[in-house]
Every structure is written in C-alpha cells, then in structure tokens.
Amino acid sequence: MSGLVVDGIGSLVTNDPELGHGPLGVVEDAAIVVQDGRVAWAGPRTRIPEGAGGERYDAGGRAVIPGFVDSHAHLVFAGDRTAEFEARMSGRPYTAGGIRTTVAATRQASDDALRANVRRLVAEALRSGTTTIECKSGYGLTVADEARGLRLAAEHTDEVTYLGAHVVPPEYAGDPDAYAALVAGEMLDACAPHARWIDVFCDRGAFDGDQTRAILTAGKQRGLVPRVHAGQLGRGPGVRIAVELGAASADHLTHLDDADVEALAGGDTVATLLPGAEFSTRSPYPDARRLIDAGATVALAADCNPGSSYTTNIPFCVALAVRDMGMTPDEAVWAATMGGARALRRTDVGRLSPGARADIVVLDAPSHVHLSYRPGVPLVTRVWKDGRPASSSG
C-alpha cells in the first residue's frame, strides 16, 4: 500500500461497528491507511499492514472522526438580513416571508458575486470539518434564476437540490397555484438537468399539501429524488407526504404529531434536524430523543442560510443537539456524519472504513465527545478530503 498513513490516533470513530466498539465503531490507539483517496485499512495501530507507506501523519493521541456530511444548506444567495435577525432577537417572530428579501438581492447579483459567496461558505464549512455538503437553489424563483443557482451550486458539490418551491414570489402573490404550476412545469424543465434532488417548503406561509405533492411528483417523473422542508413553523402534511413519496429526508421537524413520528420510524425517510435554525429564531428545538426512541434515522445539518441559520459550523450543531435536543454525544456525532450520508443516500462518506472516501478530520481533543463537551471551541485541527489535505490549523 502507498499514499497516506494517519498514525497515533488516540480514538478513531469509524462508524463501522465491525471495526470497533459501539455504534460508532470506535478504535482506541488506532491508525488509518489511505490509498488513491480511499480508506484502504483502519484499525489498531499495532496491526498496520506491512508495506503501508507514503506520507505519514502522527495524530499525537488526538481523536479522528469522519468528515461531517451536511445534507441541508442554502448557499447561493446575495444580500444581508442582519436587521431581520436583530429585530427577531428583540421579539419579532420568524416567518417564511423574510426569504423574499434575499430573493430580491439574489436576482440582482452577478454570477461572479454569487459564485464567490458559495466558494466562501464551502471553504468555511470545510475548515470546521464538513467534507460533503448539499446545496439548494430557492433564492431566484424565476426560471432563469433558479437554473442559474443550480449551475453555480454544481460547481462546488454533486449534491444539488432544486428548491423553486421555497416561497411564492411577490409577482405571484395573488395566484400561488399558478406559481406552483410554474415550479412543476417550465421551471422544472429548465432545472432538472442541473439537480439530483427536488425540495418543497411545505409549511405555513409557503406551500400546502396539494401543491407539495404535485411538485414532488412532477420532480420524480423527471428523475429527481424528493426532499421536504416540513414542520418548521407548525404541524402540517409535509412529513407524511415525504414518506409517502419516498423522500430521502424530511427536514426541520420542530412540530410533529404521533402519526408523523410513526411514519418516519416506519419508512426510509431520514429525519434531518437543523438546530441552528431554532437557535437563531428562538423557536422550540426538535425532540430528537422522541424520534430516535421511535426508531427513526436522524441526521444533523447546519441549514446555512442568511435568514434563519447563518452558520456552516456542524460542531456547533452537535453541541446544540446534545444540550437541547436530548441526543447523546455519540448519537449527535453519528447523525452529523453517517446520518447525513443516509440523508443523501451515500455509502461512500460518513464513515472511515475500507472503501470509504478518505474524508478525515483530526480533533484537537482526545475524544469526539469534546465536540459537545467544549462547545464553541475550534477543535478541528486538520482535514483531508479524498485523501488530500484540505484544511489545517497546525
């Protein structure tokens, strides 16, 4: 073997129970061998395969985890909503209507300005350990602007989501059904070639159940896989539509009833929780404990967007999930790595076992538990993506 050997790992999270103890497959005093951008071997450092060579990195007893998989982000935008955030912190509740402010700024922005913003946010996420990120459109809301947003997103990730159904733009305020028809028709025709996923914000102030089902069904017919924003602002039909249509994930899930939880537990749709949004809107946090205990698969994502969760920092979300959502430190780290991979239907990321992409994160800590034990501390000290150095603080 040749390539890269990461040695001297104090605690290695593989997310493969066959390699180590517990659901995280933790191996103590470990090493990883990388070849051609993939994990070739992982296990106790005393058993490194003979002949393993190439660049060597001594982790010095630090913890190593898989790169975070952020399955929910809105990165193609322009403008600033600081004033909205300040007003919200002074008592004004969050509504979906603020999205229109970003739509106006995004429509006016040049390709180069939007491209620079996406590049900045992807790099920021990488520095905090995110090696796989999904990116949605949704701030153009015209045929041309939505297609443009998807093309720009695709320059930085393969996980591109068409979100023409974010909100109804002002020019269709008097006829939301006509806009929903545009999203499922001409806009979809222009956008489908540039996307893997289709998403709808099914909630108060956005799209109702009938509109959501029609848009997602049209997307499926064009080969796109559904995702759904559901239950952020109140209870509604979004979760059950997601499960009914085989959506990869239902996201937010702040407000659920027993039937929603039962549907998620009984289906393949991942429950993706976005605690950055609750932090930034002073809303109740989702009850992750309820979902996990019912048997649902839970993912954590940052929901980076300029209105309700302007963060790319998954470690921050892990700490919130442990502190305020009833998750254990192990569950939160799994949700932010393997859970995100499940939400993107990926088997090559979210783990550090043979065959996986060598997306490796070194923490300046002896254990992954420090991600929630030491909130706000920049613990990510080195990142490899596909076996190549991506970020380093020393």
C-alpha positions in Angstrom: 0.0 0.0 0.0 1.1 3.6 -0.5 -0.5 7.0 -0.1 -1.1 8.3 3.4 -0.9 6.8 6.9 -2.5 8.6 9.7 -0.9 7.1 12.8 -1.0 7.8 16.6 -4.8 8.2 16.7 -6.0 8.3 20.3 -9.6 7.5 19.4 -10.9 6.7 15.9 -14.6 7.0 15.0 -15.1 4.6 12.0 -18.9 4.4 12.1 -18.5 0.7 11.4 -19.4 -1.4 14.5 -17.5 -4.3 13.0 -14.2 -2.4 13.3 -14.6 -1.2 16.9 -16.9 -0.8 19.9 -20.4 0.7 19.9 -22.4 2.1 17.1 -19.6 4.5 16.2 -17.1 1.6 15.8 -14.6 3.4 18.0 -11.0 2.1 17.9 -8.5 3.2 20.5 -4.8 3.7 19.7 -5.6 3.5 16.0 -4.3 4.2 12.5 -5.7 4.7 9.0 -4.1 3.7 5.7 -5.2 5.7 2.6 -4.7 4.7 -1.0 -5.9 6.6 -4.1 -8.2 8.8 -2.0 -10.0 5.9 -0.2 -9.6 4.2 3.1 -7.7 1.0 2.5 -7.4 -0.1 6.1 -8.4 1.2 9.6 -7.8 -0.4 12.9 -5.3 -0.7 15.9 -2.0 0.9 15.1 -0.2 -2.2 16.2 -1.7 -4.0 13.2 -0.9 -1.6 10.4 -0.5 -3.7 7.3 3.1 -4.5 6.3 4.2 -2.3 3.4 1.8 0.6 4.2 3.8 3.7 3.2 3.6 7.2 1.7 3.1 10.4 3.6 2.8 9.8 7.4 0.9 12.0 9.8 1.2 11.5 13.6 -2.1 12.5 15.2 -0.3 12.6 18.6 -3.1 10.9 20.5 -5.8 13.2 19.1 -9.3 11.9 18.1 -10.2 11.3 14.4 -13.7 11.3 13.0 -15.2 11.1 9.5 -15.8 14.4 7.7 -19.2 15.9 8.5 -21.9 15.4 5.9 -24.1 18.5 5.8 -27.2 17.4 4.0 -29.1 20.8 4.1 -27.7 24.1 3.0 -28.8 27.2 1.1 -25.5 28.8 -0.1 -26.5 30.5 -3.4 -27.6 34.0 -2.2 -26.8 37.6 -2.0 -27.6 40.3 0.5 -27.7 40.5 4.2 -30.5 40.0 6.8 -28.8 41.4 9.9 -31.7 43.8 10.5 -34.2 41.0 10.5 -32.1 38.9 12.9 -31.7 41.9 15.2 -35.5 42.5 15.2 -36.1 38.9 15.9 -33.8 38.9 18.9 -35.9 41.9 20.1 -39.1 39.9 19.9 -40.4 39.7 16.4 -41.2 36.1 15.5 -39.7 34.3 12.5 -41.8 33.9 9.4 -41.1 32.5 5.9 -41.7 35.9 4.4 -38.2 37.1 5.0 -37.0 34.9 2.2 -38.3 37.4 -0.3 -35.7 39.9 0.9 -32.9 37.5 -0.1 -34.7 36.7 -3.4 -34.6 40.4 -4.4 -30.9 40.7 -3.7 -30.0 37.4 -5.4 -31.8 38.3 -8.6 -29.8 41.5 -8.8 -26.4 39.8 -8.1 -23.9 38.8 -10.8 -22.8 35.3 -11.3 -19.4 36.2 -10.0 -20.8 37.6 -6.8 -22.9 34.6 -6.2 -20.1 32.2 -7.1 -17.7 34.0 -4.6 -20.3 33.7 -1.8 -20.7 29.9 -2.4 -17.0 29.4 -2.5 -16.5 31.4 0.7 -19.2 29.3 2.6 -18.0 26.0 1.3 -14.4 26.8 2.4 -15.7 28.0 5.8 -17.6 24.7 6.2 -14.5 22.7 5.3 -12.4 24.4 8.0 -14.9 23.2 10.6 -14.8 19.6 9.2 -17.6 19.5 6.6 -16.3 17.5 3.7 -19.6 16.8 1.9 -22.3 19.5 1.6 -25.7 19.7 -0.2 -26.7 23.0 -1.7 -30.2 24.2 -2.7 -31.5 26.8 -5.1 -34.5 28.8 -3.9 -33.5 32.4 -3.9 -34.1 33.1 -7.6 -37.7 31.9 -8.0 -37.8 32.6 -11.8 -37.0 30.1 -14.4 -33.7 31.7 -15.3 -32.6 32.5 -11.8 -33.3 29.0 -10.4 -31.4 27.4 -13.2 -28.5 29.8 -12.6 -28.5 29.0 -8.9 -28.3 25.3 -9.6 -25.4 25.7 -12.1 -23.4 27.7 -9.6 -24.1 25.2 -6.8 -22.9 22.4 -9.1 -19.5 24.0 -9.3 -18.9 23.1 -5.7 -20.9 19.9 -5.0 -22.7 17.0 -6.7 -25.5 17.2 -4.1 -27.6 19.9 -5.8 -31.2 20.4 -4.9 -33.9 22.3 -6.9 -36.0 24.4 -4.5 -38.1 26.5 -6.7 -40.8 25.8 -4.2 -39.2 27.9 -1.4 -41.8 30.6 -1.1 -44.2 32.2 -3.6 -42.5 35.3 -5.0 -44.2 38.7 -4.9 -45.2 38.7 -8.6 -47.4 35.6 -7.9 -48.8 36.6 -4.5 -52.3 36.8 -5.9 -52.1 33.4 -7.6 -49.9 30.9 -5.7 -51.3 27.9 -7.6 -50.0 29.5 -10.9 -46.6 29.7 -9.3 -46.8 26.1 -8.1 -47.7 25.1 -11.7 -44.6 27.0 -13.0 -42.4 25.2 -10.5 -43.7 21.8 -11.6 -43.6 22.7 -15.3 -41.4 25.2 -17.2 -39.1 25.8 -14.2 -38.6 22.1 -13.6 -37.8 21.5 -17.2 -35.0 24.1 -17.0 -33.7 23.0 -13.7 -33.9 19.2 -13.7 -30.8 18.7 -15.8 -28.7 20.5 -13.1 -30.0 18.8 -10.0 -30.2 15.5 -8.2 -32.9 16.4 -5.7 -36.2 18.3 -5.6 -37.4 20.0 -2.4 -40.5 21.9 -1.2 -41.0 24.1 1.8 -44.3 22.6 3.0 -45.4 24.9 5.8 -47.4 27.9 6.8 -46.6 30.8 4.6 -45.1 28.6 1.9 -46.8 25.6 0.1 -49.7 23.5 1.1 -50.0 19.7 0.9 -51.6 19.6 -2.5 -49.0 21.9 -4.1 -46.2 20.0 -2.4 -47.4 16.6 -3.6 -47.9 17.9 -7.2 -44.4 19.5 -7.4 -42.6 16.5 -5.9 -44.5 14.1 -8.1 -43.5 16.1 -11.2 -39.9 16.1 -10.0 -39.9 12.3 -9.5 -41.2 11.9 -13.1 -38.1 13.9 -14.2 -35.8 11.7 -12.2 -35.2 13.9 -9.2 -35.5 12.5 -5.7 -37.7 14.3 -3.2 -36.7 16.1 0.0 -39.1 18.2 2.1 -38.9 21.1 4.5 -41.6 20.1 7.0 -42.9 21.0 10.4 -40.7 24.1 11.0 -43.4 26.6 11.7 -46.3 24.3 12.7 -47.8 20.9 12.2 -48.8 20.0 8.6 -48.9 17.3 6.0 -45.2 17.6 4.9 -43.8 14.6 6.8 -46.4 12.2 5.7 -46.1 13.4 2.1 -42.4 12.9 2.3 -42.7 9.3 3.5 -45.5 8.6 1.0 -43.4 9.7 -1.9 -40.2 8.0 -0.7 -38.3 11.3 0.1 -34.7 10.9 1.1 -35.3 13.2 4.0 -37.8 15.4 5.8 -36.1 18.4 7.4 -36.6 20.7 10.4 -39.4 18.7 12.2 -39.8 21.1 15.1 -43.5 20.3 15.2 -44.6 16.7 14.9 -47.6 14.7 15.9 -47.6 10.9 16.8 -48.6 10.0 13.2 -45.5 11.9 11.8 -43.2 10.1 14.2 -44.7 6.8 13.4 -44.4 7.4 9.6 -40.7 8.4 9.9 -40.0 5.4 12.1 -41.7 3.0 9.7 -40.2 4.4 6.4 -36.9 5.1 4.8 -37.1 8.9 5.0 -34.4 10.3 7.2 -35.4 12.9 9.9 -33.0 15.7 9.4 -32.8 18.2 12.3 -31.4 21.7 12.0 -30.8 23.1 15.5 -29.1 26.2 14.1 -32.5 27.4 12.9 -34.0 27.1 16.4 -31.0 28.8 17.9 -31.4 31.7 15.5 -35.1 32.0 15.7 -35.6 31.3 19.4 -38.0 28.5 18.5 -38.5 25.2 20.3 -35.9 22.6 19.5 -36.9 19.4 17.7 -37.3 16.4 20.0 -34.6 14.1 18.7 -35.0 11.7 21.6 -38.6 11.1 20.6 -37.5 10.3 17.0 -34.6 8.1 18.0 -36.5 6.1 20.6 -39.3 5.5 18.0 -36.7 4.0 15.6 -36.3 6.9 13.1 -33.0 7.6 11.4 -31.8 11.1 12.5 -29.4 13.4 10.7 -28.0 16.7 11.8 -27.3 19.6 9.3 -26.4 23.2 9.6 -29.1 24.8 7.3 -26.8 27.6 6.4 -28.9 30.4 5.0 -28.9 34.2 5.5 -32.2 34.4 7.3 -32.7 31.7 10.0 -29.4 29.9 10.4 -26.4 31.7 9.2 -23.8 29.1 10.2 -21.8 26.4 8.5 -20.5 25.0 11.7 -21.6 21.4 12.3 -19.7 21.1 15.7 -21.9 23.9 16.9 -25.0 22.0 15.8 -23.7 18.8 17.5 -23.3 20.7 20.8 -26.9 22.2 20.5 -28.3 18.7 19.7 -26.7 17.3 22.9 -27.6 20.2 25.1 -31.1 20.9 23.9 -32.5 18.0 21.8 -31.9 15.0 24.0 -29.2 13.4 22.0 -26.1 11.7 23.5 -22.7 12.8 22.2 -22.4 9.5 20.3 -25.8 9.9 18.7 -25.1 13.5 17.6 -21.7 12.7 16.0 -23.3 9.7 14.2 -26.1 11.9 13.0 -23.7 14.6 11.7 -21.7 12.0 9.8 -23.4 8.8 8.9 -26.8 10.3 9.4 -26.1 13.0 6.8 -24.8 10.3 4.4 -28.0 8.4 4.8 -30.0 11.6 4.1 -28.0 11.9 0.9 -28.2 8.2 0.1 -24.5 8.0 0.1 -22.5 4.9 1.2 -19.0 6.3 0.4 -19.0 9.1 3.0 -19.8 9.5 6.7 -17.5 6.6 7.7 -13.8 5.7 7.9 -13.8 2.0 7.0 -12.3 0.3 3.9 -13.7 1.6 0.7 -14.9 4.9 2.0 -13.7 8.2 0.7 -10.7 9.3 2.9 -12.5 12.3 4.4 -10.7 12.6 7.7 -11.0 15.1 10.5 -8.5 15.4 13.3 -9.8 17.0 16.5 -7.5 18.8 19.0 -9.1 16.6 21.7 -8.7 13.0 22.9 -12.3 12.1 22.1 -15.2 13.0 19.8 -17.2 13.7 23.0 -15.3 17.0 23.2 -17.4 18.4 20.3 -20.3 18.8 22.8 -18.2 18.9 26.0 -16.3 22.0 24.7 -18.9 24.0 22.8 -17.7 26.9 20.7 -14.0 25.8 20.8 -12.5 25.3 17.3 -11.4 21.7 17.8 -11.0 20.8 14.1 -7.2 21.0 13.5 -6.7 19.1 10.3 -8.9 17.9 7.4 -8.3 15.6 4.4 -10.9 15.3 1.7 -10.5 12.3 -0.7 -7.1 11.8 1.0 -5.8 15.2 0.1 -5.0 17.9 2.6 -8.0 20.3 2.7 -7.5 22.4 5.8 -5.0 22.7 8.6 -4.6 24.9 11.7 -1.3 23.3 12.7 
